[in-house]
Amino acid sequence: MATVELRFSAQPEHVRTARLVAAAVARRAGVDEAVLDEVRLAVGEACSRAVGLHRSHGITSPVKVVLTEEEKTFSIEVGDDVPGSGASAAGVPEARPGADGHDADAEGEDEMGLAVISGLVDDVKVTSGADGGVIRMSWPTAAAIPLV
């Protein structure tokens, strides 16, 4: 199992770098070329969401991206440090009380970003906890696709 870990300051200009790294590692892991655009877009959405959450909540810690190549899958986890920033088990963004400083526009952007990711990735899981949220996405690799 090969793992690449990327951490970057919550600045929008670093999202492009994360997208490029994710596509390069996915290609090396054996993800189908036809799916690489989806990988780039999904990682871009997840990283943009994490950057936005960090900036809107005044969090200075880096956004974390973990890319893992397993025997038959390639997975990417994008993590933020905003408590309660994930979604429920059903993948629907959790309701946030207005007192937490999170405005309706930002919440709508969160929901839109999660919807885009869900449309791009068949295997996606969004979790949250007291330490922040994680979006985990995975794709099959060439080793997982049976030869005909």
Protein Blocks (a to p, Z undefined) as FASTA:
>chain_A
ZZddddddddfklmmmmmmmmmmmmmmnopafklmmmmmmmmmmmmmmmmmmmmmnopab
dcdddddddfkbccdddddfbehiaccfkopacdddfklopafklmmmmmmmmmmmmmmp
mbdcddddfkbccdddddddfklpccZZ
